[in-house]
Amino acid sequence: MDVSRVFELLDGRPLIPFAVDLENGKRIQVTHPENVTIFPDRLRVKEILIWYPERDGYSIIWPRGISALHVGEAREA
């Protein structure tokens, strides 16, 4: 998937929460742009880390594993 739509969602103010579906069936919730880090940078995206401070955990996703985006469907955990 082209990650430019993910960047558009992350840059929106205020952030509209969204969910990322992965090819393995997992759904990742994004509720705060500050909890998302792109490695190594937006021009050469290799990994996207999404941190969950309330659980002190994180998910690492690879752009090629994204199968769908659901805007407005994420919610606070």
Helices and strands as residue ranges (DSSP letters): H 4-11, E 18-22, E 27-30, G 33-35, E 36-39, E 47-52, E 57-61, G 63-65, E 66-71
